């Protein structure tokens, strides 16, 4: 799958939306986060994600990871 860059555009109770850099918005559930607790996310936080087309209501964001976690994980792998 291709990773897409974007940012957290809206947070609600247990789910939210991410906006891709091209302006498209995708729903995500708290279970779609990698390396992050949902309640620590911030509006506008930069992230990358993959798109899953399985929901009949539209595509969803999965494997959402913020740039902060991505950078931390890369540093740990480089050790």
RODO-2510 file (C-alpha; in nm, 4 decimals, decimal comma):
residues 79
     n   res          X          Y          Z
     1     x     0,0000     0,0000     0,0000
     2     x     0,1036     0,3576    -0,0591
     3     x     0,1503     0,5872     0,2411
     4     x    -0,0122     0,9295     0,2096
     5     x     0,0932     1,2470     0,3894
     6     x    -0,1619     1,4605     0,5660
     7     x    -0,2736     1,5925     0,9029
     8     x    -0,5314     1,5271     1,1716
     9     x    -0,8248     1,7475     1,0731
    10     x    -1,0897     1,6553     1,3313
    11     x    -1,1014     1,4556     1,6540
    12     x    -1,4162     1,3169     1,8116
    13     x    -1,4826     1,0514     2,0768
    14     x    -1,2764     0,7512     1,9636
    15     x    -1,2494     0,8454     1,5998
    16     x    -1,1526     1,1318     1,3765
    17     x    -1,0647     1,2462     1,0290
    18     x    -0,7365     1,3018     0,8520
    19     x    -0,6925     1,5322     0,5552
    20     x    -0,4537     1,4260     0,2816
    21     x    -0,2232     1,6869     0,1320
    22     x    -0,4454     1,6816    -0,1799
    23     x    -0,7465     1,7944     0,0311
    24     x    -0,9260     1,4575     0,0510
    25     x    -1,0599     1,3644     0,3971
    26     x    -1,0693     1,0163     0,5445
    27     x    -1,2375     0,8720     0,8518
    28     x    -1,0187     0,6811     1,0991
    29     x    -1,0955     0,4820     1,4132
    30     x    -0,8731     0,4860     1,7218
    31     x    -0,7747     0,1247     1,6433
    32     x    -0,6125     0,2497     1,3197
    33     x    -0,3353     0,4317     1,5062
    34     x     0,0199     0,2996     1,5202
    35     x     0,2397     0,3766     1,8217
    36     x     0,0050     0,6363     1,9675
    37     x    -0,2766     0,6655     2,2180
    38     x    -0,5809     0,8322     2,0643
    39     x    -0,6233     1,0815     2,3494
    40     x    -0,2741     1,2243     2,2869
    41     x    -0,3431     1,3267     1,9256
    42     x    -0,3688     1,6953     1,8448
    43     x    -0,5688     1,8745     1,5783
    44     x    -0,3400     1,9682     1,2900
    45     x    -0,0736     1,7102     1,3764
    46     x     0,1137     1,5858     1,0677
    47     x     0,0797     1,2165     0,9880
    48     x     0,1007     0,9504     0,7216
    49     x    -0,1571     0,6807     0,6566
    50     x    -0,2802     0,4196     0,4129
    51     x    -0,6248     0,4056     0,2541
    52     x    -0,8615     0,1120     0,2903
    53     x    -1,1493     0,0936     0,0432
    54     x    -1,3523    -0,1758     0,2262
    55     x    -1,6161     0,0459     0,3906
    56     x    -1,9325     0,0993     0,1791
    57     x    -1,9575     0,4576     0,3124
    58     x    -1,6206     0,5484     0,1646
    59     x    -1,2494     0,4975     0,2088
    60     x    -1,0967     0,4994     0,5568
    61     x    -0,7494     0,5833     0,6824
    62     x    -0,5631     0,2913     0,8402
    63     x    -0,2153     0,2489     0,9891
    64     x    -0,2117     0,6154     1,0887
    65     x     0,1198     0,7278     1,2354
    66     x     0,2239     1,0808     1,3242
    67     x     0,5528     1,2214     1,1978
    68     x     0,6693     1,2424     1,5600
    69     x     0,6257     0,8662     1,6093
    70     x     0,7657     0,7903     1,2648
    71     x     1,0807     0,9893     1,3453
    72     x     1,1167     0,8222     1,6868
    73     x     1,0726     0,4742     1,5389
    74     x     1,3327     0,5466     1,2685
    75     x     1,5828     0,6667     1,5310
    76     x     1,5316     0,3469     1,7306
    77     x     1,5807     0,1313     1,4200
    78     x     1,8987     0,3193     1,3245
    79     x     2,0653     0,2342     1,6567
***
